[in-house]
Amino acid sequence: MVIEANSNQQYLGFGFPLIISSAFVDKLALFNQLRKWQQLGILTELTLIFNKVDEKGQIEQIDYDYLSDGEQALLGQVALFSLISNSTSTLLLLDEPEKSFNDSLKREMVSLIRENLGQTYYGIILTTNTALPITDFLTSQLTVMKKIDNKCFLANIFTRTFAASTSGMLYDIFDCKESVGESACKYLEGILLLANNCNSTNVASVIKQLEIVENQLGAGYYQLEFRRRIRALSKMVA
């Protein structure tokens, strides 16, 4: 990583960018020095340039400002972990660190924390509203807070969370009625209700509609339920 700092002429006597390579310096010392310069008015602007390596090993230089929100959040966390990696008396509070992450990064979040901080000796408290990170922890490592009537209280966990399916976490931890989107559920339940109320005069058209929808469904409960209904209704016209 290279940091390009636009310096203040009043202090340094020149207006050329100040190029600092962080590859071979103490990261915390560099951070403290940059902050000191900023407080003194010497440092007025920073441009962070990263080398991004793709799957083929090709290197591309990217300005920090052109990264996605998720990539910026990820780099911010890695930078934080790097700054405190030598600390032995720190309580680290991570409040929903998965914000702006896509599902792939959410899945890797806990692994990232452990890889960067696993050898240090201080506590970490992590809060999350996402099912994926929960599956990296034992039930005994979790505390669930729920809010009822504007009051928060500790809730008991009656399910095993470690390596569990996220659909189970949605039901048991987040009290979701379904493990798929609400809009999809409403639409599919409407189709199934139509199938329940069909009769011998319209059963053929209902089967055709069910087959059209079933061909669009991903693997899961609704796909199996539509197939079951199609088989049951097909017996009426056999």
N, C-alpha and C positions, 0 to 999 in steps of 0.2 A: 504494500500500500504506500502511496505517495501523497503527502499533504502539501498542497500549494496554498500558501498564506499570503494574502495581500497585505503588505506592511504599511504602516503610517509613516510618511516621509518625515514628519516632525521629530520622530524618535530615531529612526534608522538612517535618515539622510539620503535615502534613495527610494524610488517607487517601483523597483523591480520585484516580481514575486519571490517570496522566500520558499525554497523547495526543501522539504525535510523528509527524509526517508525513515520510516519507523521500523525497518526490517531488523536493525541491529542495536536498538536502544531499549532501555527499560520502559515498558509501556506506561506504567503509572507515573514515572518521572516525566515522560514526555507529556502526558495529559496535564500534570500539575504545572509544567512550564508553559504550555499553551494557554492554560487558564490564567496564569499570572500575566502573560503578555496581553491577554484580552482585557483583564482588569486594569492594566496600565494604559490601555488605549493603543498599544503597539500593534496588536493583532485586530484587524477589522473584518476579515472575511476568510473563510476556509473553503477550499474545494478538495473533496476527497475523490481520488481516482483508484479504482480497484481493477485487478486482473481477474477476469472471469473465465474459467476454463470450462469448455463445453464437453460433451460426451466423447468427442473425437480427440480431445486433448488440445484443441485450438484455443489460444489465449486472446481474449478481447478486452481492451481497456474500456471501462465504463465509468462515467461520472456518477457519483452517489445520487445526484438529483434525478437521474434517469432510471433509477431502480424503482420497482413497484413498492407499494406500502409494506407488503409482506416481507420483501427482501430487505428493506430499510429496517424494519422491526427486528428481523433476524440478526442483522449485522450489529444493531444496537445492543442486543442481548449478548452476543458473542464478545463484543467489546467490553461490556460490563463484567462478564465472567473473567476476561483476561486481566482486567484491572485489579480484581479482588482475589485472583487465583492464589496469591501467596499469603492471604490473610488467614489467621487461625482463631479469630475471636469476633466473627461477624455473624449476625443473624440476617439472612437475606430474605426479604419479602418480595415475592413475585405475584403481582396482582393481575390475573388474567393475561399472562404473557403470550397467549395464543391469538390475541387480537390482531387482525389483518392477515393472519396465516391462512393459507389454503389447507385443505384436508391432509395433503401430503406432509406439509410442515407441521401441522398439529400432531400427526402421528409420530414425528421424529423429535418433538419438543422435549420430552422427558429424557430421551436418550442423549440429546444435545447437552442438557443440564448435567447429567451424570458423567458424560465424557469429559466435560470441562471442569467440573467441580467435585467429581467423585473421590479424589484423593485428598481433599481438604477436610478440615475438621471444624465445621460450624454448621449451624442449623439453617434449614431452608423451609419456609412456609409458602406454599403455592396455592393460589385460589384459581378456580376455573369454572366456567359454565359450559364446558364442552365434554362430550362423552368419551372421546378418544383418549385423552391423557389419563382418565380415571382407570383405564384398563392396564396401565403400567404399575399400579399400586395394589398392595394387599388391602383387604377391607380394614385391617387393624391400623393401617397408615392413614386412613381417611376420616375426616369429620364433615358431616353434612349439615349445613345450616338451611333452615326453611323459614319462610316468612308467612305468617298468617295474621290478619287483622293488624298489619303494620308492626308486628312483633316478631323478632327472630328467636328461634330456639333450635337446640340440637336435636337432630332426628336419628333414630336408630337405622342401621343398615342391616337388612336381612338377606342380603345376597352376596355371593362371592364376586369380587370385581376383577381380580387379577387375570389377565388374558381372556376376559369375557367378551362376548359379542356386544357391540355398541348398541344394538337394538335392545338388549337386556338392560343396559344402563339407562336408556331413554325411559323405559318403563319404570324401573325400580328406583332410580336416583332422581330423575327429573320429572317424574309423574306424567310423562307423555301418554296420551291415550293410544297412539299408534306410533310405529317406528318409521313411517313414511310421511310425506308432506300432507298437510291438512286438505289442500285443494284436490290432490289426487284421491284422497280418501272419500271426500264428499262426492266426487264424480263417480267413482267405482261403486260406492254403496248405493248410489241411485240406480246404476245399471243392474246391480244384484237385486234390488227391490223390485225392479221391473220384471226380472226373471222369476221372482217368487210369486208374482201376481199374474203370470201368463196362463193361458188356457189352450185348449186344443186348436182354437181358431188362429192364434197368432204365435204358437210355439216355434214354428219354422223360422219366422222373421226374428224372434228373440234369440234363437240359437245362432243365427247368422250375425247378429249384432254382438253377441258375446264372443264369437270367434274373431271378429274384426278387432275388438278391444284386446282380447287375449294375445293376439299376435304382436301387440305393442308393449306388453307388460314385461318388466324385468323379473328375474328370479325372486321368489318370496311368497308370502302368504296369499296375496291376491291372485298371483298367477295360478297357484294350486287350487284356490277356491273357484276361479273361473273355469278351469278344466273340469273340476268336479261337477259344477252346475251344467256344463255342456254335456257331459256324459249322462247325467240324470235326466235332462230334458230330451236328449236323443232317444231315450227308451220310450218316450211318449209317442214318437212318430215312427218307431221301428215297426 
